Structures are given as structure tokens and as C-alpha cells.
Amino acid sequence: MSSLILYGYWRSSAAYRVRIALNLKRLDYEQRSVHLIKHGGEQHSATFQRLNPSELVPVLMDGDVCLNQSLAIIDYLDEQYPEVLLTPSDPKTRYLVKALAQDIAVDIHPLNNLRVLQYLTNEAQLSESAKGEWYRHWIETGFSALEKKLAQTSGEYCVGDEISLVDVCLVPQMYNAERFNVNLDPFPTIRRVTSSLRLHPAFINAAPEQQPDAV
Ligand SMILES: N[C@@H](CCC(=O)N[C@@H](CS)C(=O)NCC(=O)O)C(=O)O
């Protein structure tokens, strides 16, 4: 049995990144679902807090190593399981890949996170439509810049013709964008690259609807 255990949730885009990375590296892993909505959110339970006091998924266990933060987890996987590298070793490309991945994972994604949306509803008392506007605004702002960058760097994938960490971050962010009806017409490069990536088995098998806890 595999020593890798992924605590995640089918719709979590950060867990989705790690699933894609594990699949690209052809690593077997056991999935344990942390339901982000049921029972007030299982991420807030005492049991999960022992794994990650930040109360966020994903968490990856590799034997007795317990990791959180999807980008750090993928760095770890690149170091421990380097047969397929998601962050290239060439320094210039490596920097580019890391920066583009952070454009998505650090600058866009946190503003769409569940706890932010819950705060907008419960504390800021925003309506559903105002919350949708917030969500779309931050994705559109991030995608406008990303589109310009990928127009320069992409081949078949985000950076040239090799799949990298940027692709691993892009597809889950597109899933969120589509779920919240972002108008994707202004982003032809992002759409083209995503369509290519969605044909790859590692991405197909990592998709939210394919996960055992999908409802
Ligand atoms: N920067 C973290 C983000 C983790 C994160 O935001 N996880 C979300 C799901 S995508 C979560 O657990 N949300 C629960 C909540 O907001 O209560 C990472 O990349 O792992």
C-alpha cells in the first residue's frame, strides 16, 4: 500500500493541483476526504487541526512527513520523486514557472477561497450577486495579466511544450472561473492551453467530478 495520503476535497482547487501533480508523477496515493461544508466544515475539526492548524486542505502525508501548502507539497514531490519534474531545473525557466504559478496560486486563488466568500456573506452581508461580482472581478484581473504573459511563454502548454507547475495551477483555476461564470472570451491563450491540458489523463483523472467524494 502507498505511503502517500492526500487529505483533500473534490472541489478544492489547491487539492486538485496536488492530485494532478501526483498523477503526472504516476504516484499511488490514498485519498481522505475532508468535507469543507458538512458538519460546519470538517477542516475545522480538532482531528484535522492537528494535521494543519490553518484549517485548510490539502495536507499530504508521506510516511511520517506531514505537509501543507500545495506549492510546497509539489516542491517536495519534485525533490523526492524527481523522475517527472514539474519545476524545471534550468534556472531561467524554473524562475518563470514559479512566478507564473504564484501569479495564480498566490495572487488569484486566495481571494476566491471558501472562507473569504463565507466572510463576505456572513460578516460583510454581501448579496449572492455582489459576491459573484467579487469572485469574477479578481479572476478577471488575474487572468488579464496572465493572458499577456502566457501569450509570450506558451507553446502547447503554459511554458513551451512541457507540462509544468503553471499548468498544474491553471486548470483548477479555470474550473473555478467556469463554475462562477467568468467571461473567458478575452483570454484565448488561457482557453487554448487549458483545452490541451484537459486531454491529458493526469488532468482527466484529477478532475473534481472524478473524485470519490464528489456529490
Ligand atoms: N495556499 C494554500 C491554499 C489552501 C486553501 O485555500 N484551501 C481551501 C480549498 S482550495 C480550503 O481548505 N478552504 C477551506 C476554508 O476556506 O474554510 C495551498 O495552496 O494549499
PDBQT file of the ligand as one rigid body, heavy atoms in Angstrom, charges set to zero:
ROOT
HETATM    1  N1  LIG A 301      -2.311  28.298  -0.195  1.00  0.00    +0.000 N 
HETATM    2  C1  LIG A 301      -2.985  27.085   0.172  1.00  0.00    +0.000 C 
HETATM    3  C2  LIG A 301      -4.475  27.299  -0.014  1.00  0.00    +0.000 C 
HETATM    4  C3  LIG A 301      -5.277  26.242   0.665  1.00  0.00    +0.000 C 
HETATM    5  C4  LIG A 301      -6.747  26.561   0.555  1.00  0.00    +0.000 C 
HETATM    6  O1  LIG A 301      -7.137  27.712   0.371  1.00  0.00    +0.000 OA
HETATM    7  N2  LIG A 301      -7.592  25.518   0.663  1.00  0.00    +0.000 N 
HETATM    8  C5  LIG A 301      -9.017  25.724   0.573  1.00  0.00    +0.000 C 
HETATM    9  C6  LIG A 301      -9.635  24.843  -0.512  1.00  0.00    +0.000 C 
HETATM   10  S1  LIG A 301      -8.995  25.262  -2.098  1.00  0.00    +0.000 SA
HETATM   11  C7  LIG A 301      -9.683  25.346   1.880  1.00  0.00    +0.000 C 
HETATM   12  O2  LIG A 301      -9.297  24.391   2.525  1.00  0.00    +0.000 OA
HETATM   13  N3  LIG A 301     -10.691  26.128   2.280  1.00  0.00    +0.000 N 
HETATM   14  C8  LIG A 301     -11.414  25.880   3.482  1.00  0.00    +0.000 C 
HETATM   15  C9  LIG A 301     -11.995  27.135   4.045  1.00  0.00    +0.000 C 
HETATM   16  O3  LIG A 301     -11.904  28.183   3.405  1.00  0.00    +0.000 OA
HETATM   17  O4  LIG A 301     -12.558  27.029   5.134  1.00  0.00    +0.000 OA
HETATM   18  C10 LIG A 301      -2.497  25.935  -0.730  1.00  0.00    +0.000 C 
HETATM   19  O5  LIG A 301      -2.046  26.207  -1.828  1.00  0.00    +0.000 OA
HETATM   20  O6  LIG A 301      -2.516  24.776  -0.303  1.00  0.00    +0.000 OA
ENDROOT
TORSDOF 0
